[in-house]
């Protein structure tokens, strides 16, 4: 059984917050379809960075980093896809 | 002198990307002043989470986490402040 410390819990809470934070943005973006105030460059760089964070978390065996960055990538990727699909329309 | 590994470098690149990603969003937000397509709840949760990531990074002595989350908090906090100042106007 894996050990579980206060520090792990803190990392998990931190990751839960930064991951869950994208849910209202995804809901808003999918509902309105509007992404004019959202920066394309931000979401391109952010998704790339989150993918690298995941690899980093695996390499240092910090599982809160891995567990939270994988769903973040899915959520942020959704926003990026909507933004990309709006190119030339906004 | 602190040791520096490939893994540290990867974490630093990951962090640099996720941190720098907020710069174009801050520029866009400050230039236009428009935050209608941006979710208030996202940025509230995100800023709280980034603050906790910083503490987590200190506790596990993963300095790439600390070094990259501190400026992220400043950038994301700027977007949050503009969004909050636009409440009731958009």
N, CA and C atoms of all chains as a GROMACS GRO file, in nm:
protein
  540
    1UNK      N    1   0.084  -0.120   0.000
    1UNK     CA    2   0.000   0.000   0.000
    1UNK      C    3   0.088   0.124   0.000
    2UNK      N    4   0.052   0.221  -0.080
    2UNK     CA    5   0.132   0.342  -0.089
    2UNK      C    6   0.119   0.424   0.040
    3UNK      N    7   0.229   0.487   0.081
    3UNK     CA    8   0.223   0.572   0.198
    3UNK      C    9   0.156   0.705   0.160
    4UNK      N   10   0.097   0.772   0.256
    4UNK     CA   11   0.023   0.895   0.230
    4UNK      C   12   0.052   0.993   0.342
    5UNK      N   13   0.110   1.108   0.308
    5UNK     CA   14   0.150   1.204   0.410
    5UNK      C   15   0.069   1.332   0.400
    6UNK      N   16   0.090   1.419   0.500
    6UNK     CA   17   0.028   1.551   0.498
    6UNK      C   18   0.071   1.627   0.372
    7UNK      N   19   0.199   1.611   0.337
    7UNK     CA   20   0.251   1.682   0.220
    7UNK      C   21   0.182   1.633   0.093
    8UNK      N   22   0.163   1.500   0.082
    8UNK     CA   23   0.089   1.446  -0.032
    8UNK      C   24  -0.051   1.505  -0.038
    9UNK      N   25  -0.115   1.513   0.079
    9UNK     CA   26  -0.251   1.567   0.085
    9UNK      C   27  -0.254   1.712   0.038
   10UNK      N   28  -0.153   1.789   0.081
   10UNK     CA   29  -0.146   1.930   0.039
   10UNK      C   30  -0.130   1.940  -0.112
   11UNK      N   31  -0.042   1.856  -0.167
   11UNK     CA   32  -0.022   1.856  -0.312
   11UNK      C   33  -0.149   1.818  -0.385
   12UNK      N   34  -0.221   1.724  -0.327
   12UNK     CA   35  -0.346   1.678  -0.389
   12UNK      C   36  -0.452   1.787  -0.386
   13UNK      N   37  -0.460   1.860  -0.273
   13UNK     CA   38  -0.557   1.970  -0.262
   13UNK      C   39  -0.519   2.081  -0.362
   14UNK      N   40  -0.389   2.113  -0.366
   14UNK     CA   41  -0.342   2.216  -0.460
   14UNK      C   42  -0.378   2.176  -0.603
   15UNK      N   43  -0.350   2.051  -0.636
   15UNK     CA   44  -0.377   2.003  -0.771
   15UNK      C   45  -0.526   1.996  -0.800
   16UNK      N   46  -0.604   1.957  -0.699
   16UNK     CA   47  -0.749   1.951  -0.717
   16UNK      C   48  -0.802   2.090  -0.750
   17UNK      N   49  -0.752   2.192  -0.679
   17UNK     CA   50  -0.798   2.329  -0.703
   17UNK      C   51  -0.759   2.379  -0.841
   18UNK      N   52  -0.631   2.360  -0.879
   18UNK     CA   53  -0.589   2.413  -1.009
   18UNK      C   54  -0.655   2.334  -1.123
   19UNK      N   55  -0.684   2.206  -1.098
   19UNK     CA   56  -0.752   2.126  -1.202
   19UNK      C   57  -0.900   2.163  -1.211
   20UNK      N   58  -0.968   2.160  -1.094
   20UNK     CA   59  -1.112   2.188  -1.091
   20UNK      C   60  -1.141   2.329  -1.140
   21UNK      N   61  -1.044   2.420  -1.120
   21UNK     CA   62  -1.064   2.560  -1.162
   21UNK      C   63  -1.099   2.570  -1.310
   22UNK      N   64  -1.053   2.474  -1.391
   22UNK     CA   65  -1.078   2.482  -1.535
   22UNK      C   66  -1.220   2.439  -1.572
   23UNK      N   67  -1.288   2.369  -1.481
   23UNK     CA   68  -1.424   2.322  -1.512
   23UNK      C   69  -1.519   2.439  -1.543
   24UNK      N   70  -1.527   2.542  -1.456
   24UNK     CA   71  -1.618   2.652  -1.490
   24UNK      C   72  -1.581   2.723  -1.620
   25UNK      N   73  -1.449   2.727  -1.651
   25UNK     CA   74  -1.409   2.790  -1.777
   25UNK      C   75  -1.453   2.704  -1.896
   26UNK      N   76  -1.440   2.573  -1.882
   26UNK     CA   77  -1.483   2.482  -1.990
   26UNK      C   78  -1.635   2.494  -2.008
   27UNK      N   79  -1.710   2.495  -1.896
   27UNK     CA   80  -1.856   2.506  -1.903
   27UNK      C   81  -1.896   2.636  -1.974
   28UNK      N   82  -1.832   2.746  -1.930
   28UNK     CA   83  -1.863   2.877  -1.989
   28UNK      C   84  -1.830   2.880  -2.138
   29UNK      N   85  -1.713   2.826  -2.172
   29UNK     CA   86  -1.668   2.829  -2.311
   29UNK      C   87  -1.757   2.742  -2.400
   30UNK      N   88  -1.794   2.624  -2.350
   30UNK     CA   89  -1.879   2.535  -2.430
   30UNK      C   90  -2.020   2.591  -2.442
   31UNK      N   91  -2.067   2.655  -2.333
   31UNK     CA   92  -2.204   2.707  -2.334
   31UNK      C   93  -2.219   2.826  -2.429
   32UNK      N   94  -2.123   2.921  -2.418
   32UNK     CA   95  -2.134   3.042  -2.500
   32UNK      C   96  -2.070   3.024  -2.637
   33UNK      N   97  -1.966   2.940  -2.642
   33UNK     CA   98  -1.890   2.927  -2.767
   33UNK      C   99  -1.802   3.046  -2.795
   34UNK      N  100  -1.800   3.142  -2.701
   34UNK     CA  101  -1.723   3.266  -2.722
   34UNK      C  102  -1.585   3.255  -2.657
   35UNK      N  103  -1.482   3.289  -2.732
   35UNK     CA  104  -1.346   3.282  -2.679
   35UNK      C  105  -1.265   3.408  -2.713
   36UNK      N  106  -1.336   3.516  -2.746
   36UNK     CA  107  -1.266   3.637  -2.791
   36UNK      C  108  -1.170   3.693  -2.685
   37UNK      N  109  -1.210   3.688  -2.558
   37UNK     CA  110  -1.126   3.745  -2.451
   37UNK      C  111  -1.019   3.648  -2.403
   38UNK      N  112  -1.015   3.529  -2.465
   38UNK     CA  113  -0.920   3.425  -2.426
   38UNK      C  114  -0.802   3.425  -2.523
   39UNK      N  115  -0.681   3.415  -2.468
   39UNK     CA  116  -0.560   3.422  -2.550
   39UNK      C  117  -0.522   3.285  -2.605
   40UNK      N  118  -0.513   3.275  -2.740
   40UNK     CA  119  -0.473   3.149  -2.804
   40UNK      C  120  -0.334   3.107  -2.760
   41UNK      N  121  -0.240   3.204  -2.758
   41UNK     CA  122  -0.102   3.172  -2.722
   41UNK      C  123  -0.095   3.117  -2.580
   42UNK      N  124  -0.173   3.177  -2.490
   42UNK     CA  125  -0.175   3.125  -2.353
   42UNK      C  126  -0.207   2.978  -2.350
   43UNK      N  127  -0.314   2.936  -2.418
   43UNK     CA  128  -0.360   2.798  -2.405
   43UNK      C  129  -0.272   2.700  -2.479
   44UNK      N  130  -0.205   2.746  -2.586
   44UNK     CA  131  -0.107   2.661  -2.655
   44UNK      C  132   0.011   2.631  -2.562
   45UNK      N  133   0.067   2.737  -2.504
   45UNK     CA  134   0.183   2.721  -2.415
   45UNK      C  135   0.143   2.643  -2.290
   46UNK      N  136   0.023   2.674  -2.237
   46UNK     CA  137  -0.020   2.611  -2.113
   46UNK      C  138  -0.037   2.460  -2.130
   47UNK      N  139  -0.101   2.418  -2.239
   47UNK     CA  140  -0.121   2.274  -2.261
   47UNK      C  141   0.012   2.201  -2.278
   48UNK      N  142   0.106   2.264  -2.349
   48UNK     CA  143   0.238   2.204  -2.364
   48UNK      C  144   0.305   2.189  -2.227
   49UNK      N  145   0.298   2.296  -2.148
   49UNK     CA  146   0.359   2.294  -2.016
   49UNK      C  147   0.298   2.188  -1.924
   50UNK      N  148   0.167   2.174  -1.929
   50UNK     CA  149   0.099   2.076  -1.843
   50UNK      C  150   0.142   1.934  -1.881
   51UNK      N  151   0.160   1.910  -2.011
   51UNK     CA  152   0.208   1.778  -2.055
   51UNK      C  153   0.347   1.751  -1.998
   52UNK      N  154   0.433   1.853  -1.999
   52UNK     CA  155   0.569   1.835  -1.944
   52UNK      C  156   0.566   1.819  -1.792
   53UNK      N  157   0.476   1.891  -1.723
   53UNK     CA  158   0.461   1.873  -1.577
   53UNK      C  159   0.428   1.728  -1.545
   54UNK      N  160   0.343   1.668  -1.629
   54UNK     CA  161   0.303   1.529  -1.605
   54UNK      C  162   0.424   1.437  -1.611
   55UNK      N  163   0.508   1.457  -1.713
   55UNK     CA  164   0.629   1.376  -1.726
   55UNK      C  165   0.722   1.399  -1.606
   56UNK      N  166   0.735   1.526  -1.568
   56UNK     CA  167   0.818   1.561  -1.451
   56UNK      C  168   0.769   1.490  -1.325
   57UNK      N  169   0.638   1.492  -1.305
   57UNK     CA  170   0.579   1.426  -1.188
   57UNK      C  171   0.609   1.278  -1.185
   58UNK      N  172   0.604   1.214  -1.302
   58UNK     CA  173   0.637   1.071  -1.311
   58UNK      C  174   0.783   1.050  -1.272
   59UNK      N  175   0.870   1.136  -1.325
   59UNK     CA  176   1.014   1.117  -1.304
   59UNK      C  177   1.057   1.140  -1.159
   60UNK      N  178   0.990   1.232  -1.088
   60UNK     CA  179   1.027   1.252  -0.947
   60UNK      C  180   0.932   1.175  -0.856
   61UNK      N  181   0.846   1.093  -0.915
   61UNK     CA  182   0.753   1.010  -0.838
   61UNK      C  183   0.665   1.092  -0.744
   62UNK      N  184   0.623   1.210  -0.792
   62UNK     CA  185   0.532   1.294  -0.713
   62UNK      C  186   0.392   1.275  -0.773
   63UNK      N  187   0.322   1.174  -0.723
   63UNK     CA  188   0.196   1.137  -0.787
   63UNK      C  189   0.087   1.244  -0.782
   64UNK      N  190   0.086   1.336  -0.682
   64UNK     CA  191  -0.016   1.442  -0.692
   64UNK      C  192   0.001   1.526  -0.820
   65UNK      N  193   0.125   1.544  -0.863
   65UNK     CA  194   0.150   1.621  -0.986
   65UNK      C  195   0.091   1.548  -1.107
   66UNK      N  196   0.112   1.417  -1.111
   66UNK     CA  197   0.064   1.338  -1.225
   66UNK      C  198  -0.089   1.332  -1.226
   67UNK      N  199  -0.146   1.295  -1.111
   67UNK     CA  200  -0.291   1.275  -1.102
   67UNK      C  201  -0.370   1.400  -1.136
   68UNK      N  202  -0.312   1.517  -1.106
   68UNK     CA  203  -0.386   1.640  -1.128
   68UNK      C  204  -0.358   1.703  -1.264
   69UNK      N  205  -0.240   1.674  -1.319
   69UNK     CA  206  -0.208   1.736  -1.448
   69UNK      C  207  -0.275   1.665  -1.565
   70UNK      N  208  -0.302   1.536  -1.551
   70UNK     CA  209  -0.366   1.463  -1.661
   70UNK      C  210  -0.507   1.518  -1.689
   71UNK      N  211  -0.595   1.529  -1.586
   71UNK     CA  212  -0.726   1.589  -1.616
   71UNK      C  213  -0.718   1.736  -1.655
   72UNK      N  214  -0.618   1.809  -1.600
   72UNK     CA  215  -0.601   1.949  -1.639
   72UNK      C  216  -0.576   1.959  -1.790
   73UNK      N  217  -0.495   1.867  -1.840
   73UNK     CA  218  -0.464   1.868  -1.982
   73UNK      C  219  -0.591   1.846  -2.064
   74UNK      N  220  -0.679   1.757  -2.017
   74UNK     CA  221  -0.805   1.732  -2.087
   74UNK      C  222  -0.894   1.856  -2.089
   75UNK      N  223  -0.903   1.924  -1.975
   75UNK     CA  224  -0.988   2.043  -1.965
   75UNK      C  225  -0.930   2.160  -2.044
   76UNK      N  226  -0.801   2.186  -2.023
   76UNK     CA  227  -0.738   2.298  -2.094
   76UNK      C  228  -0.736   2.270  -2.244
   77UNK      N  229  -0.719   2.142  -2.280
   77UNK     CA  230  -0.721   2.105  -2.421
   77UNK      C  231  -0.856   2.133  -2.485
   78UNK      N  232  -0.963   2.116  -2.407
   78UNK     CA  233  -1.098   2.144  -2.458
   78UNK      C  234  -1.112   2.293  -2.493
   79UNK      N  235  -1.064   2.379  -2.402
   79UNK     CA  236  -1.071   2.524  -2.424
   79UNK      C  237  -0.988   2.561  -2.549
   80UNK      N  238  -0.871   2.500  -2.560
   80UNK     CA  239  -0.783   2.526  -2.675
   80UNK      C  240  -0.852   2.487  -2.805
   81UNK      N  241  -0.920   2.372  -2.806
   81UNK     CA  242  -0.987   2.324  -2.927
   81UNK      C  243  -1.099   2.421  -2.969
   82UNK      N  244  -1.176   2.470  -2.869
   82UNK     CA  245  -1.284   2.566  -2.902
   82UNK      C  246  -1.223   2.696  -2.956
   83UNK      N  247  -1.117   2.742  -2.890
   83UNK     CA  248  -1.049   2.864  -2.936
   83UNK      C  249  -0.998   2.848  -3.079
   84UNK      N  250  -0.936   2.734  -3.106
   84UNK     CA  251  -0.883   2.708  -3.240
   84UNK      C  252  -0.996   2.702  -3.342
   85UNK      N  253  -1.109   2.641  -3.304
   85UNK     CA  254  -1.220   2.628  -3.398
   85UNK      C  255  -1.287   2.762  -3.425
   86UNK      N  256  -1.262   2.861  -3.336
   86UNK     CA  257  -1.318   2.995  -3.354
   86UNK      C  258  -1.227   3.087  -3.435
   87UNK      N  259  -1.111   3.036  -3.475
   87UNK     CA  260  -1.016   3.122  -3.547
   87UNK      C  261  -1.079   3.178  -3.674
   88UNK      N  262  -1.063   3.307  -3.693
   88UNK     CA  263  -1.118   3.372  -3.812
   88UNK      C  264  -1.264   3.411  -3.796
   89UNK      N  265  -1.328   3.360  -3.689
   89UNK     CA  266  -1.470   3.393  -3.668
   89UNK      C  267  -1.489   3.504  -3.566
   90UNK      N  268  -1.386   3.526  -3.478
   90UNK     CA  269  -1.402   3.627  -3.372
   90UNK      C  270  -1.309   3.746  -3.396
   91UNK      N  271   2.698   2.461  -0.371
   91UNK     CA  272   2.622   2.481  -0.494
   91UNK      C  273   2.516   2.373  -0.507
   92UNK      N  274   2.397   2.412  -0.548
   92UNK     CA  275   2.288   2.314  -0.560
   92UNK      C  276   2.313   2.225  -0.682
   93UNK      N  277   2.276   2.096  -0.668
   93UNK     CA  278   2.288   2.006  -0.782
   93UNK      C  279   2.176   2.035  -0.882
   94UNK      N  280   2.200   1.999  -1.007
   94UNK     CA  281   2.105   2.030  -1.113
   94UNK      C  282   2.099   1.912  -1.208
   95UNK      N  283   1.982   1.852  -1.222
   95UNK     CA  284   1.969   1.732  -1.302
   95UNK      C  285   1.881   1.755  -1.423
   96UNK      N  286   1.875   1.654  -1.510
   96UNK     CA  287   1.785   1.658  -1.626
   96UNK      C  288   1.641   1.674  -1.579
   97UNK      N  289   1.608   1.605  -1.470
   97UNK     CA  290   1.471   1.611  -1.419
   97UNK      C  291   1.438   1.753  -1.371
   98UNK      N  292   1.534   1.816  -1.302
   98UNK     CA  293   1.514   1.955  -1.260
   98UNK      C  294   1.492   2.044  -1.382
   99UNK      N  295   1.571   2.020  -1.487
   99UNK     CA  296   1.559   2.100  -1.608
   99UNK      C  297   1.420   2.084  -1.670
  100UNK      N  298   1.372   1.958  -1.673
  100UNK     CA  299   1.239   1.932  -1.729
  100UNK      C  300   1.132   2.005  -1.649
  101UNK      N  301   1.143   2.000  -1.517
  101UNK     CA  302   1.046   2.069  -1.432
  101UNK      C  303   1.051   2.219  -1.455
  102UNK      N  304   1.173   2.268  -1.476
  102UNK     CA  305   1.188   2.412  -1.497
  102UNK      C  306   1.128   2.454  -1.631
  103UNK      N  307   1.147   2.370  -1.734
  103UNK     CA  308   1.088   2.401  -1.866
  103UNK      C  309   0.936   2.394  -1.858
  104UNK      N  310   0.886   2.290  -1.792
  104UNK     CA  311   0.740   2.276  -1.774
  104UNK      C  312   0.685   2.399  -1.704
  105UNK      N  313   0.752   2.437  -1.596
  105UNK     CA  314   0.706   2.552  -1.518
  105UNK      C  315   0.718   2.681  -1.595
  106UNK      N  316   0.827   2.693  -1.672
  106UNK     CA  317   0.846   2.814  -1.753
  106UNK      C  318   0.730   2.828  -1.852
  107UNK      N  319   0.691   2.716  -1.914
  107UNK     CA  320   0.583   2.719  -2.013
  107UNK      C  321   0.449   2.756  -1.948
  108UNK      N  322   0.416   2.689  -1.837
  108UNK     CA  323   0.286   2.717  -1.776
  108UNK      C  324   0.283   2.857  -1.715
  109UNK      N  325   0.400   2.906  -1.671
  109UNK     CA  326   0.405   3.042  -1.616
  109UNK      C  327   0.398   3.146  -1.728
  110UNK      N  328   0.487   3.130  -1.828
  110UNK     CA  329   0.495   3.227  -1.938
  110UNK      C  330   0.363   3.231  -2.014
  111UNK      N  331   0.291   3.118  -2.016
  111UNK     CA  332   0.163   3.111  -2.090
  111UNK      C  333   0.066   3.220  -2.045
  112UNK      N  334   0.077   3.263  -1.920
  112UNK     CA  335  -0.017   3.364  -1.869
  112UNK      C  336   0.016   3.505  -1.917
  113UNK      N  337   0.139   3.525  -1.964
  113UNK     CA  338   0.179   3.660  -2.008
  113UNK      C  339   0.090   3.711  -2.122
  114UNK      N  340   0.070   3.633  -2.233
  114UNK     CA  341  -0.017   3.685  -2.339
  114UNK      C  342  -0.161   3.709  -2.291
  115UNK      N  343  -0.207   3.628  -2.194
  115UNK     CA  344  -0.343   3.651  -2.141
  115UNK      C  345  -0.348   3.780  -2.060
  116UNK      N  346  -0.243   3.806  -1.982
  116UNK     CA  347  -0.237   3.930  -1.903
  116UNK      C  348  -0.231   4.050  -1.998
  117UNK      N  349  -0.145   4.040  -2.102
  117UNK     CA  350  -0.132   4.151  -2.199
  117UNK      C  351  -0.266   4.178  -2.265
  118UNK      N  352  -0.333   4.070  -2.311
  118UNK     CA  353  -0.461   4.084  -2.378
  118UNK      C  354  -0.566   4.146  -2.284
  119UNK      N  355  -0.569   4.097  -2.162
  119UNK     CA  356  -0.668   4.142  -2.065
  119UNK      C  357  -0.645   4.289  -2.027
  120UNK      N  358  -0.516   4.326  -2.006
  120UNK     CA  359  -0.486   4.464  -1.968
  120UNK      C  360  -0.510   4.559  -2.086
  121UNK      N  361  -0.482   4.511  -2.208
  121UNK     CA  362  -0.496   4.596  -2.326
  121UNK      C  363  -0.644   4.623  -2.357
  122UNK      N  364  -0.723   4.515  -2.356
  122UNK     CA  365  -0.865   4.533  -2.393
  122UNK      C  366  -0.951   4.570  -2.273
  123UNK      N  367  -0.911   4.524  -2.156
  123UNK     CA  368  -0.993   4.544  -2.037
  123UNK      C  369  -1.116   4.456  -2.036
  124UNK      N  370  -1.129   4.369  -2.138
  124UNK     CA  371  -1.246   4.283  -2.150
  124UNK      C  372  -1.222   4.146  -2.088
  125UNK      N  373  -1.314   4.103  -2.003
  125UNK     CA  374  -1.300   3.972  -1.939
  125UNK      C  375  -1.430   3.893  -1.943
  126UNK      N  376  -1.519   3.927  -2.037
  126UNK     CA  377  -1.650   3.862  -2.040
  126UNK      C  378  -1.641   3.712  -2.064
  127UNK      N  379  -1.547   3.668  -2.150
  127UNK     CA  380  -1.537   3.525  -2.181
  127UNK      C  381  -1.453   3.448  -2.080
  128UNK      N  382  -1.406   3.520  -1.978
  128UNK     CA  383  -1.320   3.460  -1.876
  128UNK      C  384  -1.404   3.428  -1.752
  129UNK      N  385  -1.382   3.309  -1.695
  129UNK     CA  386  -1.461   3.265  -1.581
  129UNK      C  387  -1.402   3.314  -1.448
  130UNK      N  388  -1.482   3.389  -1.371
  130UNK     CA  389  -1.437   3.437  -1.240
  130UNK      C  390  -1.403   3.321  -1.147
  131UNK      N  391  -1.490   3.220  -1.145
  131UNK     CA  392  -1.468   3.106  -1.054
  131UNK      C  393  -1.337   3.035  -1.088
  132UNK      N  394  -1.310   3.022  -1.219
  132UNK     CA  395  -1.183   2.959  -1.257
  132UNK      C  396  -1.065   3.030  -1.193
  133UNK      N  397  -1.060   3.162  -1.206
  133UNK     CA  398  -0.941   3.234  -1.162
  133UNK      C  399  -0.931   3.243  -1.010
  134UNK      N  400  -1.046   3.242  -0.941
  134UNK     CA  401  -1.044   3.236  -0.794
  134UNK      C  402  -0.984   3.104  -0.747
  135UNK      N  403  -1.035   2.994  -0.801
  135UNK     CA  404  -0.986   2.861  -0.762
  135UNK      C  405  -0.840   2.843  -0.804
  136UNK      N  406  -0.808   2.890  -0.924
  136UNK     CA  407  -0.674   2.870  -0.978
  136UNK      C  408  -0.570   2.941  -0.891
  137UNK      N  409  -0.596   3.068  -0.855
  137UNK     CA  410  -0.500   3.142  -0.773
  137UNK      C  411  -0.480   3.076  -0.636
  138UNK      N  412  -0.589   3.027  -0.577
  138UNK     CA  413  -0.578   2.957  -0.449
  138UNK      C  414  -0.492   2.832  -0.465
  139UNK      N  415  -0.518   2.757  -0.572
  139UNK     CA  416  -0.443   2.634  -0.597
  139UNK      C  417  -0.295   2.660  -0.620
  140UNK      N  418  -0.263   2.765  -0.694
  140UNK     CA  419  -0.123   2.798  -0.722
  140UNK      C  420  -0.049   2.835  -0.593
  141UNK      N  421  -0.119   2.904  -0.504
  141UNK     CA  422  -0.058   2.937  -0.374
  141UNK      C  423  -0.026   2.809  -0.296
  142UNK      N  424  -0.116   2.712  -0.300
  142UNK     CA  425  -0.092   2.584  -0.231
  142UNK      C  426   0.018   2.503  -0.299
  143UNK      N  427   0.024   2.505  -0.433
  143UNK     CA  428   0.135   2.438  -0.504
  143UNK      C  429   0.269   2.492  -0.456
  144UNK      N  430   0.276   2.624  -0.435
  144UNK     CA  431   0.401   2.686  -0.390
  144UNK      C  432   0.444   2.628  -0.255
  145UNK      N  433   0.348   2.617  -0.164
  145UNK     CA  434   0.378   2.561  -0.031
  145UNK      C  435   0.420   2.415  -0.044
  146UNK      N  436   0.349   2.340  -0.129
  146UNK     CA  437   0.383   2.200  -0.154
  146UNK      C  438   0.526   2.186  -0.207
  147UNK      N  439   0.561   2.272  -0.302
  147UNK     CA  440   0.695   2.269  -0.359
  147UNK      C  441   0.803   2.294  -0.255
  148UNK      N  442   0.775   2.387  -0.163
  148UNK     CA  443   0.871   2.414  -0.055
  148UNK      C  444   0.886   2.290   0.033
  149UNK      N  445   0.773   2.227   0.067
  149UNK     CA  446   0.775   2.113   0.159
  149UNK      C  447   0.844   1.990   0.102
  150UNK      N  448   0.832   1.968  -0.031
  150UNK     CA  449   0.902   1.853  -0.090
  150UNK      C  450   1.034   1.895  -0.153
  151UNK      N  451   1.072   2.022  -0.131
  151UNK     CA  452   1.201   2.073  -0.179
  151UNK      C  453   1.215   2.057  -0.330
  152UNK      N  454   1.104   2.077  -0.401
  152UNK     CA  455   1.108   2.072  -0.548
  152UNK      C  456   1.109   2.216  -0.598
  153UNK      N  457   1.229   2.272  -0.609
  153UNK     CA  458   1.239   2.415  -0.637
  153UNK      C  459   1.180   2.458  -0.772
  154UNK      N  460   1.177   2.372  -0.876
  154UNK     CA  461   1.108   2.419  -0.998
  154UNK      C  462   0.961   2.454  -0.972
  155UNK      N  463   0.898   2.382  -0.883
  155UNK     CA  464   0.758   2.410  -0.849
  155UNK      C  465   0.746   2.548  -0.785
  156UNK      N  466   0.836   2.577  -0.693
  156UNK     CA  467   0.830   2.704  -0.621
  156UNK      C  468   0.861   2.821  -0.714
  157UNK      N  469   0.973   2.808  -0.787
  157UNK     CA  470   1.020   2.917  -0.873
  157UNK      C  471   0.918   2.955  -0.980
  158UNK      N  472   0.840   2.857  -1.027
  158UNK     CA  473   0.748   2.885  -1.136
  158UNK      C  474   0.609   2.923  -1.086
  159UNK      N  475   0.573   2.877  -0.967
  159UNK     CA  476   0.439   2.909  -0.918
  159UNK      C  477   0.428   3.050  -0.860
  160UNK      N  478   0.539   3.103  -0.811
  160UNK     CA  479   0.534   3.239  -0.755
  160UNK      C  480   0.500   3.343  -0.863
  161UNK      N  481   0.574   3.343  -0.978
  161UNK     CA  482   0.533   3.439  -1.083
  161UNK      C  483   0.396   3.406  -1.142
  162UNK      N  484   0.360   3.278  -1.149
  162UNK     CA  485   0.227   3.242  -1.200
  162UNK      C  486   0.120   3.308  -1.116
  163UNK      N  487   0.142   3.307  -0.985
  163UNK     CA  488   0.044   3.367  -0.894
  163UNK      C  489   0.030   3.517  -0.921
  164UNK      N  490   0.141   3.583  -0.950
  164UNK     CA  491   0.137   3.725  -0.981
  164UNK      C  492   0.059   3.753  -1.110
  165UNK      N  493   0.084   3.670  -1.212
  165UNK     CA  494   0.018   3.689  -1.342
  165UNK      C  495  -0.131   3.654  -1.334
  166UNK      N  496  -0.160   3.537  -1.277
  166UNK     CA  497  -0.300   3.495  -1.266
  166UNK      C  498  -0.377   3.591  -1.174
  167UNK      N  499  -0.307   3.640  -1.071
  167UNK     CA  500  -0.370   3.735  -0.980
  167UNK      C  501  -0.408   3.865  -1.051
  168UNK      N  502  -0.326   3.905  -1.148
  168UNK     CA  503  -0.356   4.026  -1.226
  168UNK      C  504  -0.485   4.009  -1.305
  169UNK      N  505  -0.500   3.892  -1.370
  169UNK     CA  506  -0.622   3.863  -1.447
  169UNK      C  507  -0.743   3.862  -1.354
  170UNK      N  508  -0.726   3.801  -1.237
  170UNK     CA  509  -0.835   3.794  -1.139
  170UNK      C  510  -0.878   3.935  -1.096
  171UNK      N  511  -0.779   4.021  -1.072
  171UNK     CA  512  -0.810   4.158  -1.027
  171UNK      C  513  -0.889   4.233  -1.135
  172UNK      N  514  -0.849   4.220  -1.262
  172UNK     CA  515  -0.921   4.288  -1.371
  172UNK      C  516  -1.063   4.232  -1.381
  173UNK      N  517  -1.074   4.098  -1.373
  173UNK     CA  518  -1.206   4.035  -1.379
  173UNK      C  519  -1.296   4.086  -1.265
  174UNK      N  520  -1.239   4.093  -1.144
  174UNK     CA  521  -1.316   4.140  -1.028
  174UNK      C  522  -1.356   4.286  -1.046
  175UNK      N  523  -1.265   4.367  -1.102
  175UNK     CA  524  -1.296   4.509  -1.120
  175UNK      C  525  -1.401   4.531  -1.228
  176UNK      N  526  -1.423   4.429  -1.313
  176UNK     CA  527  -1.524   4.439  -1.419
  176UNK      C  528  -1.661   4.388  -1.375
  177UNK      N  529  -1.669   4.340  -1.251
  177UNK     CA  530  -1.797   4.283  -1.204
  177UNK      C  531  -1.909   4.387  -1.213
  178UNK      N  532  -2.020   4.344  -1.271
  178UNK     CA  533  -2.134   4.434  -1.283
  178UNK      C  534  -2.127   4.521  -1.407
  179UNK      N  535  -2.008   4.523  -1.473
  179UNK     CA  536  -1.993   4.606  -1.593
  179UNK      C  537  -2.009   4.525  -1.720
  180UNK      N  538  -1.986   4.391  -1.711
  180UNK     CA  539  -1.993   4.308  -1.832
  180UNK      C  540  -2.114   4.216  -1.828
   0.00000   0.00000   0.00000
